[in-house]
Structures are given as C-alpha cells and as structure tokens.
C-alpha cells in the first residue's frame, strides 16, 4: 500500500489515547492523530453484546509506514484485541497531503 492513509483505532481511557497519539507522532509513524472523545461502541465480545464509552484515534500516515505503525500501535494499546482499520485517502488538499508524507518520512 502506498500514499496517504487514515488508520482508525478506539481506546477506552483518555491517558491511553494521549500516550498512544504522542508516541506515534514522536516516532514519526503518524503525522497527526486526532483524539475524538464521546464515541460509544456497541459490539459483541466473547458472546456478549457490550457497550463502552471510547475515544477514537484518527491516525494519518502513509501506506509505506502502516506495518510499522500497526506493530507499534499493538505494542502500546491496552486492549486484548485492538481495532486497526486502514483506509486509503483517495484525494484531498495537496499541500496537506504533502505535509503529511513529509512528517512520516524516516530521518536519514
């Protein structure tokens, strides 16, 4: 996968969301992470329908960094089975997408 992508993941506690977002940006795996509060998730887990208040992490990166981002996200995430959904960005404001790509390029 190449080009800009959005990775979605939900987390239950604000401190976890902040810790994960900061680490991904500091490590240049993400250009930006939006922490969206007020998400209510209803899902089936181990045969039981659950309802949880969560925060949604909207993570912007490039496809070339997804596998590294995913590995790090799984290390940092407190859930037994973290959500990691990758959505390609089909278009957008070119200067923003160029900035995004620049922020996640590994330092030489």
N, C-alpha and C positions, 0 to 999 in steps of 0.2 A: 504494500500500500504506500502511495506517495501523496504528497500535497497536504493541505491543511485538513485537520480533523477535529472533532469535538469528542471527548470521552466523558461519559456520564458515570457517576458513582454516588450512592447515597450513604450517609453515615448518621449515627444516632445522636452524637454529642457535639456541641459546639467546639470544645477543646480539641477533639479528634479532627474535626473539619479544618480548623485553623492550622493544626500541626501538619496535616497531610498537604494542604494547599501550599503552605510556606515551603515545605521540603521539596515539593515538585518544582516550584518556581526557582528556588535557590539552586537546585541541582540542574537547572536548565532542561528539565524534561517537559515542562509546560511554560508557555509564555504568560499565561494568565489562568487563574482559577476563580470562578465566581462561586461564592458560598451562598446558596439560596435557602433561607430559612422557611419554615411553615409548610413543609412538604408532609403530607400524610400518605403513608404507604399501606396498602392492604394487599396481602399476599398469603399464599399457602406455604407453610413451612412444617415439614415433618408431619403432614397430615392434618394440620390445624390451620384455620384461617386466622391470621394475625393482623393487628392494626398498630402501627408505630408512627410516632412523630419523628421526622428525619430532616436532615439538611441535604440538599442536592449539590454535589460538586459538578460544575460545568467546566471541564478542563480543556483548554485549547492548546494544541500541539500540531506536529506534522506526522504523517504516516510513518516516516522513517524512524521516528522515536517511539512509536507505540509499544513495541515489545519491551523496551527498557522501562518505559513509563508503567506499563502493566506490571512488570516484575516488582518495581519499587512500590507501586500502589498496594499490591498484595502483601508486601512486607510491612507496610505502615498501617494497613487497615485492621481495625479490631474485630470485624465480623468473621465468622466461620466461612461464609460464602459471600464475598463482596461482589457487588454489581460492578461490571466493567463492560460498558457498551460503547463501541466506537462508531461514529457517524461521520462519513466524509463530508466535507464542505464543498459544495458544487460551485460556489461563486461567492462574491462579496466585494467589499471595498478594497481594491487592490493595494493601496498603501497600508491598510491594516493587515492584510494577509502577508505582505512582505515583512512588516514589523514582526508579526507572529513567527514567521520562519527564521528570522534573524535571531530572535530571542532563544530559540531552542537548538541552534547550531552548536555542536561541541566546540569548546575553546581549543585552539591549536597550541 
